[in-house]
């Protein structure tokens, strides 16, 4: 007799959990208070990047963050407000900005990234997901010689400790790989093992595949609480009524802290607001996804369009789109590209999403302390898309009592 699982949250993490539970023989239902994939999974830059081993808690981030508070158009910004949970989060984040804690987090980040990169290849082969999957790598491009040279020490660390080297390309050498770049660069660093896809296409295609395998999706079905029996969750109460299941996964992303009372623990997630602009492919369109570290802007070419994105805004659950943040994306891409994407018309979509940011840079993939048949899969920071398959597989194994294919200790809920 198969077991049933209900997943709260229809983003990429929820879909990944549904996939691996379904493969394991579970009967799966996914609910979402909005539309499936309509949150942070929809309009991000689509990078699948095992190169992003290091968390944001790098040495020097505190000084950089404080300086940003005094710049009107800084990529990182905090909207001042009386919010004890935010300031507690920021203090703990600041304490982690040292080499020891950075490396500790990186040792937990890397297994999920590496496993997910391999699992994506399997998904594309086995499920034939129609999501504009490309394995061309990821290029970091620099105009500043000082900033370009400074990355050499980071590359050495990533090479020696995490076996994740980049290819160094001096001067205008990146133009040979990417003619869409303007000449006059200091150089670039190429991570050939990275990949990219179109996130909204992934969500649509994966949903179709899962529905074909029997997974049920219920949109506009907000979670209101658990019904419990003998210390275990027996059903969820929703806007659409009661739904029973044997086990449950909370994959609610940045909304997870709103469920703390039901989970029996404090999930220290802050919503880090990111923006993107999607437009048609310009006549001189990049072929590689790129990051411009000096302006903190990313550009991703899709077969069906092009997207620029990034910024980090701690503004709570504010749903407005700040035009100044969108202008930062345009201004950050323009110095690097021969034909800036911002000039492509018409703009197809301006978008924001809340990244689920933990102060230590690691997700939570663990059973809820108050209810053993409820598993939390949230807090993936800026790497939800990159970590999704590994998270889904691990969550399925933990719920099913199987031997986990990754050490789950770095992702335990009790670390907070």
Backbone torsions as a table, in degrees:
resi	resn	phi	psi	omega
1	UNK	NA	125.8	-176.1
2	UNK	-76.0	151.8	175.6
3	UNK	-89.9	157.9	179.5
4	UNK	-112.9	143.2	178.1
5	UNK	-131.1	140.4	174.1
6	UNK	-117.3	129.8	-177.8
7	UNK	-109.8	125.7	176.9
8	UNK	-95.7	106.4	-179.2
9	UNK	121.5	117.9	-176.6
10	UNK	-107.3	32.3	172.2
11	UNK	-83.1	-168.5	-174.9
12	UNK	-65.2	-31.9	176.9
13	UNK	-68.1	-43.8	177.4
14	UNK	-61.0	-40.9	178.7
15	UNK	-66.2	-38.7	178.4
16	UNK	-64.9	-41.7	176.9
17	UNK	-63.0	-42.5	178.2
18	UNK	-60.0	-41.0	-177.9
19	UNK	-60.6	-51.4	-173.7
20	UNK	-76.2	-31.2	172.8
21	UNK	-65.6	-43.0	177.6
22	UNK	-60.7	-42.9	177.8
23	UNK	-62.9	-29.4	179.7
24	UNK	-84.3	5.7	176.2
25	UNK	94.3	7.1	179.4
26	UNK	-80.2	149.6	167.7
27	UNK	-88.4	122.3	-166.8
28	UNK	-122.4	135.4	170.2
29	UNK	-124.3	136.6	177.8
30	UNK	-117.6	127.2	175.8
31	UNK	-117.0	152.4	177.1
32	UNK	-147.3	142.2	-178.9
33	UNK	-72.7	-16.7	174.7
34	UNK	-119.3	-130.8	176.9
35	UNK	-102.3	156.7	-179.3
36	UNK	-64.5	124.5	179.2
37	UNK	73.9	11.6	-174.2
38	UNK	-81.2	-0.9	-179.2
39	UNK	-97.0	-132.6	-175.3
40	UNK	-65.7	-16.1	-179.1
41	UNK	-76.4	-16.5	-166.4
42	UNK	-83.7	-52.1	-169.3
43	UNK	-114.1	21.8	178.1
44	UNK	-75.8	-179.6	-172.7
45	UNK	-81.1	-3.1	170.2
46	UNK	74.7	21.4	-178.5
47	UNK	-83.3	132.2	171.4
48	UNK	-110.5	97.5	-160.3
49	UNK	-126.6	87.0	171.7
50	UNK	-62.2	-10.5	175.3
51	UNK	-69.5	-20.9	-173.9
52	UNK	-85.9	57.6	-177.1
53	UNK	-72.8	-38.5	-173.4
54	UNK	-80.7	136.8	178.0
55	UNK	-75.8	175.1	175.7
56	UNK	-67.9	-19.8	-177.0
57	UNK	-77.6	57.2	177.2
58	UNK	-87.5	152.4	173.4
59	UNK	-56.1	135.8	-179.4
60	UNK	96.7	-11.0	-177.7
61	UNK	-68.1	-30.1	-179.8
62	UNK	-64.9	-47.4	179.3
63	UNK	-63.2	-40.5	179.6
64	UNK	-64.5	-40.2	179.4
65	UNK	-67.6	-40.6	178.4
66	UNK	-64.7	-40.3	178.4
67	UNK	-63.8	-35.5	-178.5
68	UNK	-65.9	-29.2	-178.8
69	UNK	-62.8	-23.4	-177.4
70	UNK	-101.1	6.8	175.8
71	UNK	-110.7	125.5	-173.8
72	UNK	-59.5	-38.9	-174.4
73	UNK	-115.2	37.3	178.6
74	UNK	-71.6	144.7	178.1
75	UNK	-60.8	-31.1	177.8
76	UNK	-104.6	130.7	-179.7
77	UNK	-148.2	150.8	175.5
78	UNK	-122.9	126.2	176.0
79	UNK	-82.2	113.0	-176.7
80	UNK	-59.5	131.7	178.2
81	UNK	-166.4	160.6	177.0
82	UNK	-82.1	96.5	-177.9
83	UNK	-143.1	92.9	-176.4
84	UNK	-54.6	-36.5	-178.3
85	UNK	-66.4	-35.5	178.1
86	UNK	-66.3	-47.8	-176.2
87	UNK	-69.6	-33.3	173.5
88	UNK	-63.2	-42.8	177.9
89	UNK	-60.9	-45.8	-177.9
90	UNK	-63.9	-39.4	178.5
91	UNK	-63.2	-44.6	179.9
92	UNK	-67.9	-38.2	175.0
93	UNK	-59.1	-46.6	-178.4
94	UNK	-60.7	-38.9	179.8
95	UNK	-66.0	-23.2	-179.3
96	UNK	-86.2	-7.1	-175.3
97	UNK	-80.9	67.4	176.6
98	UNK	-145.4	163.7	-173.4
99	UNK	-62.3	-42.6	-177.1
100	UNK	-61.4	-50.9	-178.3
101	UNK	-69.6	-34.4	176.1
102	UNK	-59.0	-47.0	-178.4
103	UNK	-69.2	-34.5	177.0
104	UNK	-61.5	-45.3	178.6
105	UNK	-64.8	-41.7	-178.7
106	UNK	-60.3	-34.7	179.1
107	UNK	-67.8	-23.0	173.6
108	UNK	-88.0	-31.7	-179.5
109	UNK	-69.5	-43.4	-171.7
110	UNK	-60.3	-45.0	-178.6
111	UNK	-58.8	-38.4	178.7
112	UNK	-67.7	-40.8	179.3
113	UNK	-65.5	-47.6	-177.3
114	UNK	-65.8	-42.7	179.3
115	UNK	-63.8	-41.3	-177.6
116	UNK	-67.1	-37.6	178.3
117	UNK	-60.8	-42.8	177.4
118	UNK	-66.9	-41.8	-179.2
119	UNK	-66.7	-32.3	175.7
120	UNK	-61.2	-42.6	177.5
121	UNK	-58.4	-41.8	179.0
122	UNK	-65.1	-42.1	179.9
123	UNK	-61.1	-43.5	-177.8
124	UNK	-65.9	-33.3	179.5
125	UNK	-76.8	-45.2	-172.6
126	UNK	-83.4	-39.0	-174.5
127	UNK	-98.3	-11.7	179.8
128	UNK	53.9	46.1	-178.2
129	UNK	-67.9	130.5	-176.5
130	UNK	-93.5	86.8	-172.5
131	UNK	-139.9	20.8	176.9
132	UNK	60.1	43.2	-178.7
133	UNK	-66.9	129.0	178.6
134	UNK	-136.2	143.3	-179.8
135	UNK	-121.2	54.5	-175.7
136	UNK	-92.5	-8.5	-176.8
137	UNK	96.9	-173.4	-178.6
138	UNK	-139.9	130.7	-176.9
139	UNK	-109.8	128.4	169.9
140	UNK	-97.0	119.1	-176.6
141	UNK	-112.2	138.9	-176.3
142	UNK	-128.7	141.9	168.6
143	UNK	-99.2	-28.4	-178.6
144	UNK	-86.2	123.2	177.4
145	UNK	-62.8	-39.3	-179.4
146	UNK	-61.7	-46.1	-179.2
147	UNK	-68.5	-38.0	178.4
148	UNK	-62.4	-48.7	-179.8
149	UNK	-65.7	-34.9	-178.3
150	UNK	-63.4	-28.6	-179.3
151	UNK	-69.3	-15.5	-179.4
152	UNK	-59.0	-37.2	179.9
153	UNK	-69.2	-37.0	175.6
154	UNK	-65.4	-42.4	178.4
155	UNK	-62.2	-37.8	177.9
156	UNK	-63.8	-43.1	178.0
157	UNK	-61.9	-46.7	-179.4
158	UNK	-64.4	-32.8	179.7
159	UNK	-72.4	-48.8	-173.4
160	UNK	-75.2	-38.8	-173.2
161	UNK	-97.4	-25.5	-173.8
162	UNK	-127.8	4.3	176.8
163	UNK	52.0	43.8	-177.9
164	UNK	-129.9	71.0	-175.9
165	UNK	-81.5	154.4	171.9
166	UNK	-110.8	155.2	174.3
167	UNK	-87.7	126.3	179.8
168	UNK	-83.7	131.0	179.6
169	UNK	-126.6	106.9	-175.0
170	UNK	-83.7	150.6	174.6
171	UNK	58.1	-133.5	-178.5
172	UNK	-88.3	13.8	177.9
173	UNK	-56.3	-34.3	177.3
174	UNK	-59.3	-24.0	-179.0
175	UNK	-65.4	-25.4	177.2
176	UNK	-67.4	-31.2	176.1
177	UNK	-86.6	-34.3	-173.0
178	UNK	-134.4	87.6	-178.3
179	UNK	-65.5	-11.3	179.3
180	UNK	-74.0	-11.2	179.6
181	UNK	-79.0	148.2	173.1
182	UNK	-74.7	148.3	173.6
183	UNK	-69.3	166.8	178.9
184	UNK	97.2	17.2	178.8
185	UNK	-76.8	154.5	169.3
186	UNK	-78.7	-29.2	179.7
187	UNK	153.7	-171.7	179.5
188	UNK	-155.2	164.1	177.0
189	UNK	-125.2	125.3	-175.1
190	UNK	-107.9	124.3	172.4
191	UNK	-102.1	99.5	-171.8
192	UNK	-74.5	-16.3	-178.4
193	UNK	-86.3	-5.2	-179.5
194	UNK	-80.7	165.7	-177.7
195	UNK	-142.8	175.3	174.0
196	UNK	-153.0	162.1	179.4
197	UNK	-153.0	171.8	176.0
198	UNK	-94.5	113.1	-170.8
199	UNK	-61.4	-42.6	-179.3
200	UNK	-65.2	-35.5	176.3
201	UNK	-67.1	-37.8	176.7
202	UNK	-60.3	-47.2	-178.2
203	UNK	-59.7	-46.9	-178.6
204	UNK	-63.2	-46.4	-176.2
205	UNK	-68.8	-42.1	-179.0
206	UNK	-65.8	-39.7	177.8
207	UNK	-60.4	-46.4	179.3
208	UNK	-58.5	-42.9	-179.7
209	UNK	-63.5	-42.7	-178.6
210	UNK	-68.7	-40.6	177.2
211	UNK	-61.6	-36.3	176.6
212	UNK	-65.6	-21.7	178.3
213	UNK	-97.0	4.4	174.6
214	UNK	103.3	-0.6	178.2
215	UNK	-71.3	136.6	-178.8
216	UNK	-103.6	132.4	177.4
217	UNK	-114.4	135.1	177.7
218	UNK	-129.1	109.3	-179.7
219	UNK	-89.3	163.2	-179.1
220	UNK	50.7	43.6	-175.8
221	UNK	-127.1	79.8	-173.0
222	UNK	-72.5	136.4	174.9
223	UNK	-71.6	132.1	179.8
224	UNK	-118.3	-12.3	178.6
225	UNK	154.2	172.7	177.2
226	UNK	-99.4	146.9	163.1
227	UNK	-97.9	130.9	-173.5
228	UNK	-117.9	151.4	176.9
229	UNK	-146.9	121.0	178.9
230	UNK	55.0	42.6	175.2
231	UNK	80.1	4.8	179.7
232	UNK	-123.7	154.7	174.3
233	UNK	-75.3	133.4	179.4
234	UNK	-113.1	-18.5	-179.7
235	UNK	-165.9	162.7	169.3
236	UNK	-107.7	145.7	174.3
237	UNK	-101.2	127.8	-174.8
238	UNK	-133.3	174.2	174.9
239	UNK	-61.4	-24.4	-178.9
240	UNK	-101.1	11.4	177.7
241	UNK	110.7	-171.9	-177.0
242	UNK	-85.3	136.6	176.8
243	UNK	-130.0	117.6	-178.3
244	UNK	-88.0	152.2	175.1
245	UNK	-162.3	167.0	177.4
246	UNK	-83.9	-36.4	-179.5
247	UNK	-141.8	164.0	-172.7
248	UNK	-140.3	146.4	175.1
249	UNK	-123.4	128.6	174.5
250	UNK	-98.8	104.3	179.9
251	UNK	-121.1	53.7	-171.1
252	UNK	-94.5	9.8	174.6
253	UNK	56.4	-132.0	-175.6
254	UNK	-67.3	-14.5	179.0
255	UNK	-84.0	-6.8	-174.1
256	UNK	-56.0	-40.4	179.5
257	UNK	-58.9	-24.2	177.5
258	UNK	-66.3	-13.1	-178.0
259	UNK	-106.1	12.0	-175.0
260	UNK	-54.0	-42.1	-177.8
261	UNK	-62.2	-37.3	179.6
262	UNK	-74.6	-29.1	-176.7
263	UNK	-85.2	-21.4	-179.6
264	UNK	78.2	21.9	177.9
265	UNK	-156.1	162.9	176.4
266	UNK	-96.3	114.1	178.2
267	UNK	-92.6	110.0	-173.4
268	UNK	-83.3	70.9	179.4
269	UNK	-109.8	133.3	171.5
270	UNK	-112.8	140.9	177.3
271	UNK	-77.4	112.1	177.6
272	UNK	-97.6	106.0	-170.3
273	UNK	-77.4	123.5	175.3
274	UNK	-115.8	157.8	-176.7
275	UNK	-125.8	157.6	170.5
276	UNK	-151.3	158.9	174.3
277	UNK	-127.5	128.0	178.0
278	UNK	-113.0	134.1	-176.7
279	UNK	-144.7	171.6	175.2
280	UNK	-64.4	162.8	176.7
281	UNK	-67.5	126.6	175.9
282	UNK	-69.4	168.1	-178.2
283	UNK	-65.4	-34.2	172.7
284	UNK	-107.6	85.1	-172.9
285	UNK	-97.2	137.2	174.4
286	UNK	-57.1	151.7	173.6
287	UNK	-104.3	-20.7	179.4
288	UNK	-110.8	143.7	166.4
289	UNK	-69.4	144.2	-175.9
290	UNK	-137.8	151.7	170.2
291	UNK	-121.7	136.4	176.5
292	UNK	-109.2	91.3	-172.1
293	UNK	-59.8	-27.6	-178.6
294	UNK	-68.6	-27.4	179.0
295	UNK	-113.7	-1.2	178.7
296	UNK	57.4	42.8	179.6
297	UNK	-122.9	141.4	176.3
298	UNK	-117.1	148.7	175.0
299	UNK	-130.1	132.1	-179.2
300	UNK	-126.4	120.2	173.9
301	UNK	-85.4	129.0	171.6
302	UNK	-107.5	162.1	174.7
303	UNK	-64.4	-27.2	-176.3
304	UNK	-107.2	11.0	-179.2
305	UNK	166.2	-161.8	-179.8
306	UNK	-150.1	148.4	-175.7
307	UNK	-138.0	137.3	168.2
308	UNK	-116.4	144.5	-175.7
309	UNK	-163.3	172.8	174.8
310	UNK	136.9	-147.1	-170.7
311	UNK	72.5	158.2	177.7
312	UNK	-138.7	117.5	-176.3
313	UNK	-127.3	115.0	175.0
314	UNK	-90.7	93.0	-176.1
315	UNK	-127.7	24.7	-176.3
316	UNK	67.0	-149.6	-178.3
317	UNK	-96.7	42.3	178.7
318	UNK	-71.1	129.4	-174.6
319	UNK	-99.8	6.0	-179.5
320	UNK	-82.1	155.5	173.9
321	UNK	-103.6	116.5	-177.0
322	UNK	-84.2	114.5	-177.2
323	UNK	-62.1	-26.6	178.0
324	UNK	-66.2	-34.4	178.7
325	UNK	-69.4	-36.8	176.3
326	UNK	-66.0	-38.3	179.0
327	UNK	-65.5	-32.9	176.3
328	UNK	-59.8	-37.4	178.7
329	UNK	-65.5	-45.5	179.3
330	UNK	-62.1	-46.9	-178.2
331	UNK	-66.4	-31.2	-178.4
332	UNK	-76.4	-26.1	179.7
333	UNK	-89.1	-31.9	-171.9
334	UNK	-56.6	-40.3	-178.3
335	UNK	-66.2	-14.9	-172.9
336	UNK	-104.3	-23.4	-169.4
337	UNK	-109.5	138.4	179.6
338	UNK	-62.8	-38.3	174.8
339	UNK	-125.4	94.7	-176.0
340	UNK	-55.5	135.3	-179.2
341	UNK	-59.0	-27.6	-177.4
342	UNK	-63.2	-18.4	179.3
343	UNK	-87.3	-9.5	178.6
344	UNK	-72.0	136.7	-178.5
345	UNK	-132.3	151.8	-5.0
346	UNK	-83.5	155.7	172.8
347	UNK	-65.1	125.6	-177.3
348	UNK	-83.5	-34.8	-177.1
349	UNK	-160.3	132.9	163.3
350	UNK	-107.9	136.2	-165.3
351	UNK	-145.0	152.7	166.9
352	UNK	-136.4	156.3	174.3
353	UNK	-149.5	151.8	179.9
354	UNK	-95.6	114.0	174.3
355	UNK	-77.1	137.0	179.8
356	UNK	-84.4	96.2	-170.8
357	UNK	-95.3	122.1	170.2
358	UNK	-97.1	153.2	-175.5
359	UNK	-76.1	-13.0	176.3
360	UNK	-103.5	-0.1	175.7
361	UNK	83.0	3.1	-177.7
362	UNK	-113.4	148.0	176.0
363	UNK	-77.5	171.4	172.0
364	UNK	-109.1	121.1	174.7
365	UNK	-134.7	89.9	-169.6
366	UNK	-165.2	161.2	176.6
367	UNK	-71.1	143.9	176.9
368	UNK	-69.2	134.2	-175.9
369	UNK	-57.4	-36.5	-174.4
370	UNK	-81.3	-19.2	-171.0
371	UNK	-144.4	102.7	-170.5
372	UNK	-65.1	-21.2	179.8
373	UNK	-96.4	18.0	173.8
374	UNK	-115.7	126.1	-179.8
375	UNK	-113.5	135.0	176.6
376	UNK	-94.5	131.0	174.5
377	UNK	-134.9	86.3	-172.3
378	UNK	-155.7	172.0	175.6
379	UNK	81.5	40.6	-176.3
380	UNK	-87.9	9.3	175.3
381	UNK	57.7	-126.1	-179.0
382	UNK	-97.5	13.1	-170.1
383	UNK	-123.0	23.1	-177.8
384	UNK	-58.7	-46.0	178.9
385	UNK	-63.3	-41.9	-178.2
386	UNK	-68.6	-26.7	-175.5
387	UNK	-103.4	-1.9	-168.5
388	UNK	-60.4	-53.1	-177.2
389	UNK	-60.6	-41.9	178.5
390	UNK	-62.6	-40.0	177.8
391	UNK	-64.0	-44.5	-179.2
392	UNK	-62.2	-42.5	-179.7
393	UNK	-66.7	-43.3	179.9
394	UNK	-65.3	-43.3	179.9
395	UNK	-60.7	-42.1	179.1
396	UNK	-62.0	-42.4	-179.7
397	UNK	-67.8	-40.2	179.6
398	UNK	-65.7	-43.0	178.6
399	UNK	-65.6	-36.2	-176.8
400	UNK	-84.8	-1.2	-179.6
401	UNK	72.0	20.2	179.0
402	UNK	-85.9	165.4	174.9
403	UNK	-70.1	121.9	-176.7
404	UNK	-70.0	141.5	-178.6
405	UNK	-77.8	-13.1	172.6
406	UNK	-126.5	152.6	174.2
407	UNK	-66.9	117.1	-176.2
408	UNK	-82.7	-3.5	-173.6
409	UNK	-56.6	-41.6	-178.0
410	UNK	-62.2	-18.0	-172.2
411	UNK	-107.1	12.9	-175.5
412	UNK	-67.6	144.2	179.7
413	UNK	-69.3	-29.8	-175.9
414	UNK	-70.9	-7.0	-177.8
415	UNK	-68.9	-17.6	-179.3
416	UNK	-88.7	NA	NA
